[in-house]
Amino acid sequence: MVKEQFRETDVAKKISHICFGMKSPEEMRQQAHIQVVSKNLYSQDNHHSPLQYGVLDHRMGTSEKDRPCETCGKNLADCLGHYGYIDLELPCFHVGYFKAVIGILQMICKTCCRIMLSVEEKKQFLDYLKRPGLTYLQKRGLKKKVSEKCRKKNTCPYCGAFNGTVKKCGLLKIIHEKYKTNKKVVDPVVSTFLQSFETAIEHNKEVEPLLGRAQENLNPLVVLNLFKRIPAEDIPLLLMNPEAGKPSDLILTRLLVPPLCIRPSVVSDLKSGTNEDDLTMKLTEIIFLNDVIKKHRISGAKTQMIMEDWDFLQLQCALYINSELSGIPLNMAPKKWTRGFVQRLKGKQGRFRGNLSGKRVDFSGRTVISPDPNLRIDEVAVPIHVAKILTFPEKVNKANINFMRKLVRNGPDIHPGANFIQQRHTQMKRFLKYGNREKMAQELKFGDIVERHLIDGDIVLFNRQPSLHKLSIMAHIARVKPHRTFRFNECVCTPYNADFDGDEMNLHLPQTEEAKAEALVLMGTKANLVTPRNGEPLIAAIQDFLTGAYLLTLKDTFFDRAKACQIIASILVGKDEKIKVRLPPPAILKPVTLWTGKQVFSLILKPSDDCPVKANLRTKGKQYCGKGEDLCYNDSYVTIQNSELMSGSMDKGTLGSGSKNNIFYILLRDWGQVEAADAMSRLARLAPVYLSNRGFSIGIGDVTPGQGLLKAKYELLNAGYKKCDEYIEALNTGKLQQQPGCTAEETLEALILKELSVIRDHAGSACLRELDKSNSPLIMALCGSKGSFINISQMIACVGQQAISGSRVPDGFENRSLPHFEKHSKLPAAKGFVANSFYSGLTPTEFFFHTMAGREGLVDTAVKTAETGYMQRRLVKSLEDLCSQYDLTVRSSTGDIIQFIYGGDGLDPAAMEGKDEPLEFKRVLDNIRAVYPCRSEPALSKNELVLTSESIMKKNEFLCCRDSFLQEIKKFIKGVSEKIKKTRDKYGINDNGTTEPRVLYQLDRITPTQLEKFLETCRDKYMRAQMEPGSAVGALCAQSIGEPGTQMTLKTFHFAGVASMNITLGVPRIKEIINASKAISTPIITAQLDKDDDPDFARLVKGRIEKTLLGEISEYIEEVFLPDDCFILVKLSLERIRLLRLEVNAETVRYSICVSKLRVKPGDVAVHGEAVVCVTPRENSKSSMYYVLQSLKEELPKV
């Protein structure tokens, strides 16, 4: 009997849909059990029991463990609670519906309460509403249309009354500008109102201008009466569901009091009394205000007083629902912040995100992490202290009863032990710390559950926050070890993005056998060696492992028999403990037998003859010299033939993450995940053993520059400074050639920045030449384990130019960067160039500039994390329901089709072997040739190769492959056949096998067996690369965008001095795309010209596209004064128009002036000849003729 995963409901019916609506006052009364009227919480007697008809009345449920509910008689765990209600003396606006109330008031007539639409419009909209299957967005669009139509009308089509604007005014107040009319509208009500002030105006002239500002205050009572009078046939046009509530329900007249269980009273032992919940206190305030208003109304107090109390009651009702209201007047603001209903639900700590979607869990542990290369990559070391607390409920059965008895006898304090027993018949848990454990062990029966400690071999989930992608939580196998930290193999750092500077990680222990199996198969480390984003290996060798492997596989690494055996012995552990390692024959026999490091390394891939792995790889290393392949003088062309390393030294490209030419990736694709993980575990043991025996450390000597390096550095600096001085001199004398689209200053900055950046790069190259090859930082940079040549150059030679926002340090103190330099200085040192190295030490000004650049980096990182985090959350939320189905489509949870076939080809990105292609055919063929030499078979000729392959591909087994994939194979085989033909033609080999010497037939040979195996392998790999139905492709897509987004630099560094390169990149650009920004910061359209080699044609197109202003093509624009007239004369420059290839003449200018916003009529513009246009201004009542003429002269150049 397994642990139950979920409970069947007791209800026989299934919920079909949920409808949200407002409760009417009558429904509230029906739902509630009592009316709450008393403002006091407890009775004043000695018992201090909750007062009847008070807010804590026990008929609304119970909040105490030992007290049953007075309505249903159930205890705290079973009673759901019962509602009460409060009747408000005066209606109030509901803060949540306030916007909706204003919306409805804008749509109805404030006199007859009908909707402000004509009969025809009503019919048209009602017909549209009756359409079946209207979506939410269509309804929202309709509401917007209806609202706009109503707001444009200011006279009611039914009663003829005038309707002004309705708007919010202050906190929870609505006003209606009823008396702000224009002369055309004559409304009897408005006229009567204005007439009543005539006498007052006669005596006091100041009243008249204020009359237009008179407004009608729409208080909740007025609005409620208006809403009650809205005809039933108009309610659907307000886009309200008449079944879910009427407009009058939007105003609060009755308030529901929630059950006690959601606002419990906390009894504190320290001081006598209780701590009441915020909601309870707010409710008592509302009842108290209610009583005050009631007394004032009965006693006939001043209206002003009642209005103030009413406003305060409204505010308290609003704070009860949402306590974060803005705009509360100071005299009414609450002294203490409370949590309203909205605060309980919304945000990260709210009910949904804080308690339902994400919650704290049992059976989890958290502590600091540390490295342990002796663990396999799928293991995690758990401290004994943690293992004794985390338990797994194991059922007692025939196979494990003796082991379980042993655990029960050990109890909770000895590991491995058990903490609890749950007997099958009683279902009661017994704690094993106390009582007779021996007796309990003997009484164990099949079916009992023992909550045992975590033991070796248990499956646990391991997670590091922030969980940016699915590989941030994976399943490991537990190994219980002493000490107090979680330990794991460093190869697994990359997916978690973990380091050991104090990071903490979480561990979860699944509680059922099914969960354990699922975790191991789907989330196991071995099953997630590659990232689902693009199929690159993520779990691979890092840092010391890379350095160790690099030094081990160098040309000049040799071992005698004892040393070789000692190093090889380090891999004989765990499941490899019993294997028989066959030491290969020594590479050097005389004068002493020596084995190379490459031979030792080969045993990582294939430690014994029983191991079936035959890996094959040919790839360029990091320092490949560019020619000769395996004869590269840097020994950086890696050749592995049948699991034997023939040439090349190991580096990040062949062992590290992020490359598909990786040894572990080849093992994973050709031999499976177990072999790849085993090889990685062997490397993680062997490399540190070799490295610690050889010794590898960094000292001050490693970063001390030699005389040659210092000399080279000074020569570089002098040459660079000289070049910069020449540029500055050219600027000062005006001889600097400007770059297109840049000012002289910008051009100078670009040239100097380029020159100074080159200095650092050349200094790095000098370091590479001058430093000894045993230099530790250099070794690390060469093999890619840590650091780069620029880091070395900064430590030894020169720190280089400090860039701030992608350019040199800007001027701050009155045209200079710091007071230590002259004003307007453009020298490298004054603008942030650091000539010293970290070894020689920085001068104070250099140090300051370096800090500026460092600070910018830190700020950037902090801002970026928040931006990308929120962006990823939004992406995940919008894509999380997308899933690939069994018909190969990608659909959302509502069944909408997003893609007809995932990614257009239905392939899983994690299974792509090449870059954006499912297979790398050349590598597969090389591998098949090495694994199946087929020496006795005759080779196929060019034609035989093509025909044989086509006949094999017509078999039924290949029907499952897409045509596009089969075409790719055919194209590849055709290429191979052409190569065979070329080779045979070159050496004069015939196809009938009679050419001598016979050895020539070995060149580029492919036999029928090899071809068949090749095509079978391609088919199998293609079928394995299909996306599995049920994959959460949406979440995977969101994580694949969000996770690298975190690594991107936030700010977009504009390429200084290159005008065409000012493009928004990085995080800001992704934000623009995801937010669908209407106005993007740097819009660029690239258009190909039809005649792309004709500069005249290009100028013509440019002239048509570019915005041309009148001021740019006119010789002069001047005013002309005559005795009886004045006008503006525009003289066009025909020469400039011809050079710019513009299709502009005096008539087109006249047309442009008339259609511009200058309010010039066609009669005011006269054309004289080809190049003269006269514009005569018009006199207006507001300003003088001279002013009109001047403003026209100012605006004309901008036409």
C-alpha positions, 0 to 999 in steps of 0.5 A: 500500500503506497502513501496516498498522493491525493484525497478523493473528494466526498462530493459527487458533483464536479465543478463546471465553472466559477462565476465571480460577482458582487453579493447583494445586501439580501444575499449577505444577510442570508449567508450570515448567521448573526448581525454584529452590533456591539463595538466591545469585544469582551464582556466586562465580567470576570470571565472575559468571554467574547461578547454576544453580537460582538465581532468575536462572537463564537457563533461565527466560528472558533479560534481556540483549540479547546472551544467548539463553534457555537453554530455547528459544534465542530472544533477548530480543525473542522469548522469552516467558520460562519459569517456575520454582517454589519448594517451601515447607517449611511452607504459608502463607496467600495474602494475596489469598485470605485473606478467601476462606479465612476465608469457607470456614472459617465455612461448614464444620465444623472437625471433619468438614469438611462444609458446615454445611447440612442435607440439605434445604438442600443440595438446595435450594441445589444446585437453584438453582445448576443454573439456566442463566444465573445472573448474577454478582450472583445467585451473590454473593447466593447465597453471602451466603445460604449463609454466613449460614445456616452462621454461625447454626448452631453444631452440625454437623448431621453429626458434632454437633461444636460450632463457634464463631466464626472470625475474623481475629486480627492479621496473617494469623492465624485463630482459632476460638473453640471453647471459648467455649460456652453451657450448652446445648451439650454437645460431648464434645471441649469437655467433655474439654478443660475437664475437663483443667483441673479440677485446675489450677482447684482450686489456682488460682482465677484460671484459671477465668475465662480458660477461656472465652477459650481459642481454637484457632489455625488455622494454614495447616497445619491449614487445609490439612488441613481443606480437603483433607478437604472432600467434592467434593459440597460444593465447589459450595455454597462457590460455587467452580468445581471445574474452576478449583481446589479449596479446598486450592489457596487455601493456598500450598505451592508458589510460582511464580517469574516469568520473568526478562523481567518482573524484569530485572537492570540493569547499572550502569556507575558501580559494578561489579555489578547492580541487582536487581528488587524481586521477585528480592530478595523471592524470595531472602529467601523461599528463605533463610527456607525453608532456615532452617526446613528446618535448624531442623526437621532439627536439632530446634530449639524449636517457638517458633523455628520458629513465628517463622520460619514467621510471617516466611515468611508475611509475606515471601510476602504482601509478595511479592504485595502490599507495602502490607500494613497491620498489620505488627508493628514488629519484622517491618516491612520496612526498604525499601519494595518493589513487589509484584505488586499495586503493578505492576498497580493504580492510575494508574501501574499496568500497566493505567491507566499502560501499556495504557489510557493511555501516552506516545506518539511523534509528539507535541510540547508547548510554551507557547501564545500567541494569534494573531488573524491565524490562521483558527479551524481553524489552529495555528501550529507552531514550525519547531523542532517541525516539523523533529522531527515527521515524517509517512511519505509514500509516493512516487508519480507526483504527489509525486516531485519534491517528495519529492526536494527534501525529501530534498536539504534533509535534516533541518536545513533546513525543509521537509526529511526525516529518514529514507528507507525503501526499498521493497525493503530496508525499512531506514531511512536517516538523511539527516543523513549520506551523499550526499543528492543521490544518495539523492534521484535513487534515489527510486522509487515506493513508497519512504517518505520521513519528511518534516517537518511542513509547512503544511496537515498535519492535527494533533491539538491537546489541552489537559489536563485533557480534560474533554469531547470538545472538549478535543482537536480537529484543526487545520491546521498553519501552520509559523511562526518563534518558539517557541510554539504559536499559535491564534485566541482564539475557540477558547479556550473549548472548551479552557478555555485562557488565555495565562498560561503554559498548555502544550498538546500536539500530535499528528501522525497517521501515516496518510492515513486518520487525517488524513481521520478527524481532519479530518471528525470532530474538525475545529474546524469540525465542533465549533463547538457543544457536544454537551451542548446544541447551544450554540455554544462556539467564538465571539468573546471579549474584544477581539473582542466589545469591538471589534465593540460599539464598531464597531456603536454608533450614533455610529461613522462612517468616511470612505471612506479609513478604511472601506476601510482597516478592510475591507482587513483581511479580505482575506487567505487565501482572501478575498484575491482577492474583490471587496468591494462598498462599500455606498452611504454612509449620510450624503451631506452635508456629507461622505460617511460610512459607519456601523460597522454597514455595515462590520460587515455585510461580515463576514457577506457580503463580496462579491456572489458570497457566497451567505449571506443571514443573518436574525436578530431578537433582544434585546441585553443592554441592551434597554430592553423596548419598541419592538424596533428603536426601542430607545433603547439600540440593543440590538435586533439586526435582521439582514436578508439579511446586513445589520445594520439595527439593534442593537449587537453584544454577548456574546449575539449574538457570544459563546458560550453563546447560540443567538441568536448570529450564527455559530450562525445561519450554522452552522445555515442556511449550514453550518460553513464559512461560520460559521468564515469569518465568525468568522475575518473578525471576528477580523481586523477587530475588533482592527484597528479596536480598535487604530486607535481605541485602548482602554485602562484607566487609574486615571482609569477607576476614579476616582469623581466627586463625584456618585458619592461622594455617592450612595454615602454616602447609600446607606451611611447609609440601609443602616446606619440600617436595620441599627441599627433591626434590632439595636435591635429585637432588643435590645428584643425587638420583632423579628418572627421569620421562620418556622422561625428564631430571633431571631438568625437572623432578624436575620442574614438581614435585615442580610445582605439589607440590606447585599447591596442596598447593593452592588447599588444602588452598581453601579446608581449607577456605571452612571448616573454613569459616562461611556459612554466608560469602558473598564470600563463598555464591557467590562461592557456588551458582556459581554466581561469583568467585570460591574457588581459588579466595577465597583462594587467598584473604584469605589464599595464592595466590599460584604459578605464572605460566608463559607459564605453568611453574615456573618463568624462570631464567633471571639475570645470572641463577636467576629469580631476583637479590634478590635470590642466583644463581641457586636457586630452592626454591619456593619463588625464582621461583614465589611462593607467600605464602602471600594472598591478605589480608596480602599483597605481598612482593616486589618480590612476587608482581613482579612475580604476575605482570609478570603472569598478564601481560602475561594474558593481552598480550595473550588476545590481541593477541587472539582476533585478531587471532580468529577474522580473523579466524572467518572472513575467516570461515564465508566467506568460509561457508556463502553460505551453506544452508539446502534445502527442499530435506534435503541436504546441498548445496552451492550457486552453487548447490554442495552437501556438506552433503546429510542430515544435520549432518547425522540425519537432526536434529537442534542442538538447539533443542537437549534436551540431550547431543548429543541426541534429547530427554532425555527419562527418564525426559520425562517419569517422567514428563508424570507420574507427569502430568498424575497420572492416579491413577484409571488405572491398571499398565502394566506388563513387557511384556504388556509394550513392546507389547503395545509400539510396537503396538502404534509405528506401527501407521501411525503417527510414519512413519515420525520418522527415524528408528534409533530414534524408535530403541532408544525408544524401547531400553529405554522401554526395560530398563524400563520393565526390571526395573519393572520386577526386582521390582516385583520379589523383592517384589513377586508381581504377574501380575494379580493384586491379591497381597496384600497390593495393594499399592505395585502396585504403585511401578514403575507403568506405565499405558497405557495412560501414555505410549501413552502420552509418545510416542506421546510427543517423536514423537512431540519433534522429529518432532520439532527438525528437521532442517528447510529448508532454515537455513543458516547452514554454517554461523551458523557453522562458528559462533559456531567455532569462538565464543568459540574460542575467549574464549580459551586461546591462548598459549598452555601450555605444561604439564611440565615434561610429555613428552607424553602430549606435544600436540598443543591445543587451538587456535594454533591447530584450526589455523593449522586445518583451514589453513590445515598446511602441517607441524603441530607442534606436529604430534602424531599417536596412534597405538594399538599393536596386542599383547598389553600385551607383553613388548618384542613385544612392544620393537620390534615394537618400534625398527622398528619404531624409527629412529636408527643411526649408532652411537647409535649401534656401539662400535666405529668408528675409522680411520685406516692408513696403509702404502698404504691405509687408511679406516674407521673401524666400529665395531657394538655392537651386544649386544645393537642390541639384547637388542633393538630388531633391525633387523640390521646386518653388511649387512644392515649397508653396504646397508644403507651406500651405499644409504645414501648421502655420495657418497660411492659406494658399492665397497668401503664398505667391511664387515668382519665377523658379526660386522665389516664394513670397509669404504674406502674413494675416492680421489677427485680433490677438497680436500685432502684424509685426509680431505675426511677421516675426513668428512666421519668419522664425517658423518658416525654416522649420517647414 
